[in-house]
Every structure is written in structure tokens, then in C-alpha cells.
Amino acid sequence: MIWVNGVSQGSIDPSDRGLAYGDGLFATMRTSHDGILFFNAHQSRLTDGAARLGFEWRMGSALCQQLEDLARQYPHHCIKLLVSRGVGGRGYTPPQAVNVTEVVSVHPIPSHYAHWQKNGISLKTSPVRLGIQPLLAGIKHLNRLEQVLIKAQLLPSDFDDWLVLDAEARVIESSMANIFFVKGNEVITPSLAQCGVSGVMREQVIQTLLEQQINIQCLPFGAERLVEFDSAFITNSILGVVDILAIDSLKFTRAPITANLRQTLSLTL
């Protein structure tokens, strides 16, 4: 089910900059009977991301109503909202006047996510490294070729997802989620100042841990430090919070805070 600028099964102009250059951004949002989880945070991140890409966009009332209606119609689904700069400009040069394209689609939540929440996952370090580009760091922009290359690698059968490092071998994220590590009473999540996606769920987890007076830090650190941690978990807006049981040959224990986070933020699938 796809809507383009509010039109069901509408078409996208072949010269749209989102298609031509990846000039735009997107969000994936989880629905419930109460609406879209953390809807305001998703809106803020999209607006801030557009501003960082150099065009003004804010969710209009019609689009907001459409998304809220879809959430009620399709609870326990994933809504994807794609926002591109639209058509215009010569070559790479963006147009001064922007006519934004908005694409909405609805998808089922992958069935294995509930299994992951219950049983945990194992990660394998990806041979594909993320490039360093601080101007795009944190934004969920449309150019996701690095993730395509990561996912194109054959994942060994004993693993569920990839751990992704940057070009300088610093830990950044999994192929599709943010990552946190626990050492004693301290939680550490990688700095995303140079690359990576700063997810809405990452924000919610950081805020919740701070409210619970749990010491959390955002720091750059290399893969050699993984041996120092007791526990680890990944987060994104659809799968919520999932324990990591192993990274390569390293084993981790489940952190008590993950069950607490799922309960506090109503993330259980």
C-alpha cells in the first residue's frame, strides 16, 4: 500500500531528486492501537534532517491526519514515510524553490522481531566499513548504498545481523539498528558525530536511562574495546530493544535494563 503526495498508488516523477540522487530522508514508524509510537519525535527528526540537507519541510495537517488514520487502521504495523526534495535543479545543484515529494507506505512488522526480543541475537562484524561524513552523520537520508553493500554480504548461519564499524574501525551500529553496551552500572553508545544513523528509539532509550539516573555516555570507541563490556543491545523504532548474546566469538549476558526499557517504553512485540 503506497500513497504519493496523498494519492493512493500515485506515481513518482522519474526525475525526482530522491530517485536521481538520494536527495531526501525517511522514517520508519511503529503503529499501535493508540497511534504511532513517538510520533512527535519522528516529526522533529524529519524536520531537522530536511533542514540539514538544505530544504524546509514540516509535516502538514493532511499528512499528519493520514498517518494517524493509517495507524488506527493498521495497528502493529510499520509505516514508512519518505520525503524527497522533489523535482528540479540542474544536475546536482538543488533548486531554490522546493516542491517536496511525500511517499507513505504500510508494511507488516517482520515476524522474527518478536523472536529476537524474546531470545536475543548474535552479530558478526561486517567487512564493509562506513565512510566518514560529519555533514550527513545522524541523518536517515535516502542514500543507503552502504547498507545495501553490507546486507549483500552472506551472513553466516549462526548470526542474525552485522556489526558495522567506520573506516577507522570504530564501532557505530548494526546494519539496521543503533547499539548500546553495558559495563557494570554504566551504559555506553557509540558517538555518531562522524557517521551512522541517530534513531528515534536511540533518543528514547537515552532519555529514559537519564530519567532513571543510569549513567549513559555517547563516546567514540574502537572494536578492540568490545571485550570490556558485560552486555549489549540494539534498538530501532520497529524492533524496539533486543539483547545481543554474542558479537563474533565474544559472549554477552542479558542486561536487566533491557526488559525494563521494553516495559517502560511499551515496546514488547
LUMSE-625129 format. One record per residue (C-alpha): residue number from 1; residue in three letters; x, y, z. Coordinates in Angstrom, 2 decimals. Each point is the difference from the previous one (the first is absolute). Layout:
N
{nr = NUM | rest = ALA | u = X | v = Y | w = Z}
...
This chain:
269
{nr = 1 | rest = MET | u = 0.00 | v = 0.00 | w = 0.00}
{nr = 2 | rest = ILE | u = 1.62 | v = 3.21 | w = -1.21}
{nr = 3 | rest = TRP | u = -1.13 | v = 3.62 | w = -0.14}
{nr = 4 | rest = VAL | u = 1.89 | v = 2.76 | w = -1.85}
{nr = 5 | rest = ASN | u = -0.84 | v = 3.51 | w = 1.15}
{nr = 6 | rest = GLY | u = -3.23 | v = -1.37 | w = 1.47}
{nr = 7 | rest = VAL | u = -1.07 | v = -1.86 | w = -3.16}
{nr = 8 | rest = SER | u = -0.43 | v = -3.77 | w = 0.28}
{nr = 9 | rest = GLN | u = 2.31 | v = -1.80 | w = -2.46}
{nr = 10 | rest = GLY | u = 1.17 | v = 3.38 | w = -1.26}
{nr = 11 | rest = SER | u = 3.06 | v = 0.22 | w = -2.21}
{nr = 12 | rest = ILE | u = 3.43 | v = 1.54 | w = 0.61}
{nr = 13 | rest = ASP | u = 1.57 | v = 2.16 | w = -2.70}
{nr = 14 | rest = PRO | u = 3.08 | v = -1.82 | w = -1.41}
{nr = 15 | rest = SER | u = 1.99 | v = 3.22 | w = 0.43}
{nr = 16 | rest = ASP | u = -0.82 | v = 0.25 | w = 3.72}
{nr = 17 | rest = ARG | u = 3.21 | v = 0.82 | w = 1.88}
{nr = 18 | rest = GLY | u = -0.69 | v = -2.72 | w = 2.54}
{nr = 19 | rest = LEU | u = 0.26 | v = -2.55 | w = -2.80}
{nr = 20 | rest = ALA | u = 2.81 | v = 1.73 | w = -1.89}
{nr = 21 | rest = TYR | u = 2.28 | v = 0.91 | w = 2.91}
{nr = 22 | rest = GLY | u = -1.43 | v = -1.38 | w = 3.24}
{nr = 23 | rest = ASP | u = -0.84 | v = 3.63 | w = 0.80}
{nr = 24 | rest = GLY | u = -2.36 | v = -0.42 | w = 2.91}
{nr = 25 | rest = LEU | u = -0.62 | v = -1.95 | w = 3.17}
{nr = 26 | rest = PHE | u = -2.40 | v = -2.49 | w = 1.54}
{nr = 27 | rest = ALA | u = -1.42 | v = -1.38 | w = 3.23}
{nr = 28 | rest = THR | u = -1.36 | v = -3.40 | w = 0.97}
{nr = 29 | rest = MET | u = -2.65 | v = 0.21 | w = 2.70}
{nr = 30 | rest = ARG | u = -1.71 | v = -2.70 | w = 2.05}
{nr = 31 | rest = THR | u = -3.76 | v = 0.14 | w = 0.47}
{nr = 32 | rest = SER | u = -2.20 | v = -1.13 | w = 2.86}
{nr = 33 | rest = HIS | u = -3.68 | v = 0.29 | w = 0.91}
{nr = 34 | rest = ASP | u = 0.94 | v = 3.35 | w = 1.58}
{nr = 35 | rest = GLY | u = 1.61 | v = 1.41 | w = -3.14}
{nr = 36 | rest = ILE | u = 3.62 | v = 0.37 | w = -1.12}
{nr = 37 | rest = LEU | u = 2.61 | v = -0.57 | w = 2.69}
{nr = 38 | rest = PHE | u = 2.09 | v = 3.13 | w = 0.67}
{nr = 39 | rest = PHE | u = -1.71 | v = 1.82 | w = -2.86}
{nr = 40 | rest = ASN | u = 1.17 | v = 3.46 | w = 1.08}
{nr = 41 | rest = ALA | u = 3.60 | v = -1.19 | w = 0.17}
{nr = 42 | rest = HIS | u = -0.22 | v = -1.42 | w = -3.53}
{nr = 43 | rest = GLN | u = -1.43 | v = 3.29 | w = -1.28}
{nr = 44 | rest = SER | u = 2.75 | v = 2.02 | w = 1.69}
{nr = 45 | rest = ARG | u = 2.75 | v = -2.21 | w = -1.37}
{nr = 46 | rest = LEU | u = -1.36 | v = 0.24 | w = -3.56}
{nr = 47 | rest = THR | u = -0.31 | v = 3.78 | w = 0.24}
{nr = 48 | rest = ASP | u = 3.53 | v = 0.35 | w = 1.40}
{nr = 49 | rest = GLY | u = 1.36 | v = -2.40 | w = -2.64}
{nr = 50 | rest = ALA | u = -1.56 | v = 2.00 | w = -2.82}
{nr = 51 | rest = ALA | u = 1.51 | v = 3.18 | w = 1.40}
{nr = 52 | rest = ARG | u = 3.44 | v = -1.63 | w = 0.10}
{nr = 53 | rest = LEU | u = -0.43 | v = -1.00 | w = -3.65}
{nr = 54 | rest = GLY | u = -0.88 | v = 3.60 | w = -0.81}
{nr = 55 | rest = PHE | u = -3.74 | v = 0.04 | w = -0.61}
{nr = 56 | rest = GLU | u = -2.95 | v = 0.97 | w = 2.15}
{nr = 57 | rest = TRP | u = -2.61 | v = -2.62 | w = 0.79}
{nr = 58 | rest = ARG | u = -2.46 | v = -0.48 | w = 2.79}
{nr = 59 | rest = MET | u = -2.74 | v = -2.61 | w = 0.17}
{nr = 60 | rest = GLY | u = -3.28 | v = 1.55 | w = -1.14}
{nr = 61 | rest = SER | u = -3.34 | v = -0.64 | w = 1.67}
{nr = 62 | rest = ALA | u = -1.30 | v = -2.16 | w = -2.89}
{nr = 63 | rest = LEU | u = 3.03 | v = -2.31 | w = 0.10}
{nr = 64 | rest = CYS | u = -0.12 | v = -0.15 | w = 3.78}
{nr = 65 | rest = GLN | u = -3.67 | v = -0.99 | w = -0.12}
{nr = 66 | rest = GLN | u = 0.70 | v = -2.62 | w = -2.67}
{nr = 67 | rest = LEU | u = 2.71 | v = -1.61 | w = 2.12}
{nr = 68 | rest = GLU | u = -2.17 | v = 0.01 | w = 3.11}
{nr = 69 | rest = ASP | u = -2.89 | v = -1.57 | w = -1.94}
{nr = 70 | rest = LEU | u = 2.31 | v = -2.68 | w = -1.40}
{nr = 71 | rest = ALA | u = 1.33 | v = -0.76 | w = 3.47}
{nr = 72 | rest = ARG | u = -3.55 | v = -0.64 | w = 1.25}
{nr = 73 | rest = GLN | u = -0.79 | v = -2.08 | w = -3.08}
{nr = 74 | rest = TYR | u = 3.24 | v = -2.01 | w = 0.16}
{nr = 75 | rest = PRO | u = 1.10 | v = -0.41 | w = 3.64}
{nr = 76 | rest = HIS | u = 3.19 | v = -1.99 | w = 0.63}
{nr = 77 | rest = HIS | u = 1.36 | v = 0.90 | w = -3.43}
{nr = 78 | rest = CYS | u = 2.82 | v = 2.12 | w = -1.37}
{nr = 79 | rest = ILE | u = -0.70 | v = 3.28 | w = -1.79}
{nr = 80 | rest = LYS | u = 2.79 | v = 1.33 | w = -2.19}
{nr = 81 | rest = LEU | u = 0.02 | v = 3.69 | w = -0.90}
{nr = 82 | rest = LEU | u = 2.42 | v = 1.09 | w = -2.72}
{nr = 83 | rest = VAL | u = 0.58 | v = 3.71 | w = -0.63}
{nr = 84 | rest = SER | u = 2.02 | v = 1.13 | w = -3.03}
{nr = 85 | rest = ARG | u = 0.94 | v = 3.45 | w = -1.24}
{nr = 86 | rest = GLY | u = -2.17 | v = -0.74 | w = -3.04}
{nr = 87 | rest = VAL | u = 0.65 | v = 0.97 | w = -3.62}
{nr = 88 | rest = GLY | u = 2.23 | v = 2.87 | w = -1.02}
{nr = 89 | rest = GLY | u = 3.49 | v = 1.39 | w = -0.28}
{nr = 90 | rest = ARG | u = 2.65 | v = -0.68 | w = -2.62}
{nr = 91 | rest = GLY | u = 2.13 | v = -3.02 | w = 0.71}
{nr = 92 | rest = TYR | u = 1.06 | v = -0.16 | w = 3.63}
{nr = 93 | rest = THR | u = -0.82 | v = 3.66 | w = 0.65}
{nr = 94 | rest = PRO | u = -3.23 | v = 0.14 | w = 2.04}
{nr = 95 | rest = PRO | u = -2.83 | v = 2.32 | w = -1.00}
{nr = 96 | rest = GLN | u = -0.65 | v = 3.16 | w = 1.97}
{nr = 97 | rest = ALA | u = -3.74 | v = -0.72 | w = 0.09}
{nr = 98 | rest = VAL | u = -0.74 | v = -3.43 | w = 1.42}
{nr = 99 | rest = ASN | u = -3.06 | v = -2.09 | w = -0.87}
{nr = 100 | rest = VAL | u = 0.32 | v = -2.86 | w = 2.47}
{nr = 101 | rest = THR | u = -1.12 | v = -3.55 | w = -0.85}
{nr = 102 | rest = GLU | u = -1.55 | v = -2.00 | w = 2.87}
{nr = 103 | rest = VAL | u = -0.36 | v = -3.76 | w = -0.30}
{nr = 104 | rest = VAL | u = -1.85 | v = -2.08 | w = 2.60}
{nr = 105 | rest = SER | u = -0.05 | v = -3.79 | w = 0.15}
{nr = 106 | rest = VAL | u = -1.26 | v = -2.58 | w = 2.52}
{nr = 107 | rest = HIS | u = 1.75 | v = -3.29 | w = 0.74}
{nr = 108 | rest = PRO | u = -0.39 | v = -2.89 | w = 2.47}
{nr = 109 | rest = ILE | u = 2.55 | v = -0.20 | w = 2.80}
{nr = 110 | rest = PRO | u = 2.43 | v = -2.85 | w = -0.80}
{nr = 111 | rest = SER | u = -1.15 | v = -3.06 | w = 1.93}
{nr = 112 | rest = HIS | u = 3.51 | v = -0.83 | w = 1.24}
{nr = 113 | rest = TYR | u = 0.27 | v = 3.26 | w = 1.95}
{nr = 114 | rest = ALA | u = -2.13 | v = -1.43 | w = 2.83}
{nr = 115 | rest = HIS | u = 2.29 | v = -3.05 | w = 0.05}
{nr = 116 | rest = TRP | u = 3.02 | v = 2.28 | w = 0.19}
{nr = 117 | rest = GLN | u = -1.50 | v = 1.91 | w = 2.94}
{nr = 118 | rest = LYS | u = -0.63 | v = -3.22 | w = 1.87}
{nr = 119 | rest = ASN | u = 3.19 | v = -1.90 | w = -0.80}
{nr = 120 | rest = GLY | u = 2.65 | v = 2.59 | w = -0.87}
{nr = 121 | rest = ILE | u = 2.28 | v = 0.08 | w = -3.05}
{nr = 122 | rest = SER | u = 3.61 | v = -0.45 | w = -1.08}
{nr = 123 | rest = LEU | u = 1.96 | v = 2.46 | w = -2.14}
{nr = 124 | rest = LYS | u = 2.86 | v = -0.54 | w = -2.44}
{nr = 125 | rest = THR | u = 2.40 | v = 2.84 | w = -0.77}
{nr = 126 | rest = SER | u = -0.60 | v = 1.17 | w = -3.55}
{nr = 127 | rest = PRO | u = 2.91 | v = 0.24 | w = -2.45}
{nr = 128 | rest = VAL | u = -1.69 | v = 3.12 | w = -1.41}
{nr = 129 | rest = ARG | u = 0.96 | v = 3.21 | w = 1.82}
{nr = 130 | rest = LEU | u = -1.97 | v = 3.25 | w = 0.17}
{nr = 131 | rest = GLY | u = 1.54 | v = 3.08 | w = -1.56}
{nr = 132 | rest = ILE | u = 0.55 | v = 3.07 | w = 2.18}
{nr = 133 | rest = GLN | u = -2.16 | v = 3.01 | w = -0.90}
{nr = 134 | rest = PRO | u = -0.97 | v = 2.22 | w = 2.96}
{nr = 135 | rest = LEU | u = -2.31 | v = 2.14 | w = -2.17}
{nr = 136 | rest = LEU | u = -2.30 | v = -3.01 | w = -0.40}
{nr = 137 | rest = ALA | u = 0.69 | v = -1.72 | w = 3.32}
{nr = 138 | rest = GLY | u = -3.16 | v = -0.88 | w = 1.89}
{nr = 139 | rest = ILE | u = -2.42 | v = 0.66 | w = -2.88}
{nr = 140 | rest = LYS | u = -2.11 | v = -2.84 | w = -1.36}
{nr = 141 | rest = HIS | u = 0.51 | v = 1.21 | w = -3.56}
{nr = 142 | rest = LEU | u = -1.08 | v = -1.84 | w = -3.15}
{nr = 143 | rest = ASN | u = 3.48 | v = -1.00 | w = -1.14}
{nr = 144 | rest = ARG | u = 0.36 | v = -3.32 | w = 1.79}
{nr = 145 | rest = LEU | u = 2.45 | v = -1.66 | w = -2.40}
{nr = 146 | rest = GLU | u = 2.36 | v = -0.83 | w = 2.86}
{nr = 147 | rest = GLN | u = -2.78 | v = -2.00 | w = 1.68}
{nr = 148 | rest = VAL | u = -0.79 | v = -1.69 | w = -3.33}
{nr = 149 | rest = LEU | u = 3.64 | v = -1.09 | w = -0.28}
{nr = 150 | rest = ILE | u = -0.02 | v = -1.22 | w = 3.60}
{nr = 151 | rest = LYS | u = -3.18 | v = -2.02 | w = -0.48}
{nr = 152 | rest = ALA | u = 1.27 | v = -1.41 | w = -3.31}
{nr = 153 | rest = GLN | u = 2.68 | v = -1.93 | w = 1.91}
{nr = 154 | rest = LEU | u = -0.85 | v = -3.59 | w = 0.90}
{nr = 155 | rest = LEU | u = -0.69 | v = -0.07 | w = 3.74}
{nr = 156 | rest = PRO | u = 1.23 | v = -3.21 | w = 1.68}
{nr = 157 | rest = SER | u = -2.86 | v = -2.23 | w = 1.13}
{nr = 158 | rest = ASP | u = 0.81 | v = 0.37 | w = 3.72}
{nr = 159 | rest = PHE | u = -0.51 | v = 3.78 | w = -0.10}
{nr = 160 | rest = ASP | u = -3.04 | v = 2.27 | w = -0.32}
{nr = 161 | rest = ASP | u = 1.42 | v = 3.35 | w = -1.10}
{nr = 162 | rest = TRP | u = 3.21 | v = 1.91 | w = -0.63}
{nr = 163 | rest = LEU | u = 1.99 | v = 2.18 | w = 2.36}
{nr = 164 | rest = VAL | u = 1.17 | v = 3.00 | w = -2.01}
{nr = 165 | rest = LEU | u = 3.21 | v = 1.98 | w = 0.54}
{nr = 166 | rest = ASP | u = 1.13 | v = 3.22 | w = -1.64}
{nr = 167 | rest = ALA | u = 3.07 | v = 0.46 | w = -2.18}
{nr = 168 | rest = GLU | u = 2.16 | v = 0.43 | w = 3.12}
{nr = 169 | rest = ALA | u = -1.31 | v = -3.22 | w = 1.63}
{nr = 170 | rest = ARG | u = -2.20 | v = 1.80 | w = 2.52}
{nr = 171 | rest = VAL | u = -3.24 | v = -1.71 | w = 1.03}
{nr = 172 | rest = ILE | u = -3.03 | v = 1.79 | w = -1.48}
{nr = 173 | rest = GLU | u = -3.18 | v = -2.13 | w = -0.23}
{nr = 174 | rest = SER | u = -1.50 | v = -3.20 | w = -1.34}
{nr = 175 | rest = SER | u = -1.10 | v = -0.11 | w = -3.64}
{nr = 176 | rest = MET | u = -3.48 | v = 1.22 | w = 0.99}
{nr = 177 | rest = ALA | u = 0.06 | v = 1.14 | w = 3.62}
{nr = 178 | rest = ASN | u = 1.87 | v = 2.04 | w = 2.56}
{nr = 179 | rest = ILE | u = 2.10 | v = -1.79 | w = 2.59}
{nr = 180 | rest = PHE | u = 0.64 | v = 0.35 | w = 3.73}
{nr = 181 | rest = PHE | u = 2.51 | v = -1.66 | w = 2.33}
{nr = 182 | rest = VAL | u = -0.16 | v = -0.55 | w = 3.75}
{nr = 183 | rest = LYS | u = 2.94 | v = -0.15 | w = 2.40}
{nr = 184 | rest = GLY | u = -1.00 | v = -0.29 | w = 3.64}
{nr = 185 | rest = ASN | u = -2.36 | v = 2.91 | w = 0.69}
{nr = 186 | rest = GLU | u = 1.08 | v = 1.96 | w = -3.06}
{nr = 187 | rest = VAL | u = -1.57 | v = 0.01 | w = -3.48}
{nr = 188 | rest = ILE | u = 2.00 | v = 1.11 | w = -3.04}
{nr = 189 | rest = THR | u = -1.27 | v = 0.62 | w = -3.52}
{nr = 190 | rest = PRO | u = 2.27 | v = 0.93 | w = -2.93}
{nr = 191 | rest = SER | u = 0.38 | v = 3.63 | w = -0.97}
{nr = 192 | rest = LEU | u = -1.66 | v = 0.68 | w = -3.35}
{nr = 193 | rest = ALA | u = 1.78 | v = 3.28 | w = -0.66}
{nr = 194 | rest = GLN | u = 1.83 | v = -1.38 | w = -3.05}
{nr = 195 | rest = CYS | u = -2.46 | v = -2.47 | w = -1.54}
{nr = 196 | rest = GLY | u = -2.94 | v = -2.29 | w = 0.77}
{nr = 197 | rest = VAL | u = -3.72 | v = 0.55 | w = 0.59}
{nr = 198 | rest = SER | u = -1.26 | v = 1.58 | w = 3.21}
{nr = 199 | rest = GLY | u = -3.29 | v = -1.83 | w = 0.44}
{nr = 200 | rest = VAL | u = -3.11 | v = 1.17 | w = 1.80}
{nr = 201 | rest = MET | u = 0.10 | v = -3.08 | w = 2.24}
{nr = 202 | rest = ARG | u = 3.61 | v = 0.81 | w = 0.90}
{nr = 203 | rest = GLU | u = -1.21 | v = 3.40 | w = 1.19}
{nr = 204 | rest = GLN | u = -2.81 | v = -1.55 | w = 2.05}
{nr = 205 | rest = VAL | u = 2.34 | v = -2.50 | w = 1.65}
{nr = 206 | rest = ILE | u = 2.57 | v = 2.66 | w = 0.86}
{nr = 207 | rest = GLN | u = -2.70 | v = 2.26 | w = 1.47}
{nr = 208 | rest = THR | u = -1.56 | v = -2.85 | w = 1.98}
{nr = 209 | rest = LEU | u = 3.34 | v = -1.10 | w = 1.47}
{nr = 210 | rest = LEU | u = 0.77 | v = 3.58 | w = 1.01}
{nr = 211 | rest = GLU | u = -3.40 | v = 0.29 | w = 1.69}
{nr = 212 | rest = GLN | u = 0.75 | v = -3.23 | w = 1.87}
{nr = 213 | rest = GLN | u = 3.33 | v = 1.52 | w = 1.08}
{nr = 214 | rest = ILE | u = 2.02 | v = -2.65 | w = -1.84}
{nr = 215 | rest = ASN | u = 3.38 | v = 1.26 | w = -1.12}
{nr = 216 | rest = ILE | u = 0.08 | v = 0.06 | w = -3.81}
{nr = 217 | rest = GLN | u = 2.68 | v = 1.40 | w = -2.26}
{nr = 218 | rest = CYS | u = 0.31 | v = 0.51 | w = -3.77}
{nr = 219 | rest = LEU | u = 3.62 | v = -0.67 | w = -0.86}
{nr = 220 | rest = PRO | u = 2.16 | v = -0.97 | w = -2.98}
{nr = 221 | rest = PHE | u = 1.74 | v = -3.33 | w = 0.57}
{nr = 222 | rest = GLY | u = 1.70 | v = -2.68 | w = -2.02}
{nr = 223 | rest = ALA | u = -0.97 | v = -3.62 | w = -0.49}
{nr = 224 | rest = GLU | u = 2.89 | v = -1.08 | w = 2.22}
{nr = 225 | rest = ARG | u = -2.00 | v = 1.25 | w = 3.01}
{nr = 226 | rest = LEU | u = -2.87 | v = -2.45 | w = -0.51}
{nr = 227 | rest = VAL | u = 1.69 | v = -2.44 | w = 2.41}
{nr = 228 | rest = GLU | u = -0.53 | v = 2.51 | w = 2.83}
{nr = 229 | rest = PHE | u = -3.81 | v = -0.15 | w = 0.01}
{nr = 230 | rest = ASP | u = -2.34 | v = -2.31 | w = 1.90}
{nr = 231 | rest = SER | u = -3.15 | v = 0.45 | w = -2.08}
{nr = 232 | rest = ALA | u = -1.20 | v = 1.57 | w = -3.23}
{nr = 233 | rest = PHE | u = -3.25 | v = 0.74 | w = -1.82}
{nr = 234 | rest = ILE | u = -1.33 | v = 1.56 | w = -3.19}
{nr = 235 | rest = THR | u = -2.90 | v = 2.39 | w = -0.49}
{nr = 236 | rest = ASN | u = -2.18 | v = 1.30 | w = -2.78}
{nr = 237 | rest = SER | u = -3.55 | v = 1.28 | w = -0.33}
{nr = 238 | rest = ILE | u = -1.44 | v = -3.27 | w = -1.29}
{nr = 239 | rest = LEU | u = 1.78 | v = -2.77 | w = 1.94}
{nr = 240 | rest = GLY | u = 0.27 | v = 2.06 | w = 3.20}
{nr = 241 | rest = VAL | u = 2.77 | v = -1.31 | w = 2.28}
{nr = 242 | rest = VAL | u = 1.77 | v = -3.31 | w = -0.70}
{nr = 243 | rest = ASP | u = 2.77 | v = -1.64 | w = 2.05}
{nr = 244 | rest = ILE | u = 3.28 | v = -0.93 | w = -1.68}
{nr = 245 | rest = LEU | u = 1.27 | v = -3.38 | w = 1.18}
{nr = 246 | rest = ALA | u = 3.17 | v = -0.07 | w = -2.10}
{nr = 247 | rest = ILE | u = 2.16 | v = 2.08 | w = -2.32}
{nr = 248 | rest = ASP | u = 2.30 | v = -2.22 | w = -2.04}
{nr = 249 | rest = SER | u = 1.51 | v = -2.34 | w = 2.65}
{nr = 250 | rest = LEU | u = -0.72 | v = 2.33 | w = 2.96}
{nr = 251 | rest = LYS | u = -2.89 | v = -0.96 | w = 2.28}
{nr = 252 | rest = PHE | u = -2.23 | v = 2.40 | w = 1.92}
{nr = 253 | rest = THR | u = -2.51 | v = -0.40 | w = 2.81}
{nr = 254 | rest = ARG | u = -3.46 | v = 1.54 | w = -0.12}
{nr = 255 | rest = ALA | u = -0.20 | v = 3.38 | w = 1.70}
{nr = 256 | rest = PRO | u = -2.91 | v = 0.45 | w = 2.44}
{nr = 257 | rest = ILE | u = -0.60 | v = 3.47 | w = -1.42}
{nr = 258 | rest = THR | u = -1.19 | v = -1.35 | w = -3.37}
{nr = 259 | rest = ALA | u = -3.14 | v = -1.62 | w = 1.40}
{nr = 260 | rest = ASN | u = -0.61 | v = 3.18 | w = 1.98}
{nr = 261 | rest = LEU | u = 0.35 | v = 2.15 | w = -3.11}
{nr = 262 | rest = ARG | u = -2.44 | v = -2.16 | w = -1.97}
{nr = 263 | rest = GLN | u = -2.55 | v = 0.31 | w = 2.79}
{nr = 264 | rest = THR | u = 0.53 | v = 3.71 | w = 0.67}
{nr = 265 | rest = LEU | u = -0.20 | v = 0.98 | w = -3.68}
{nr = 266 | rest = SER | u = -2.76 | v = -2.54 | w = -0.89}
{nr = 267 | rest = LEU | u = 2.21 | v = -1.76 | w = -2.57}
{nr = 268 | rest = THR | u = -0.83 | v = -3.66 | w = 0.53}
{nr = 269 | rest = LEU | u = -1.05 | v = -1.72 | w = -3.22}
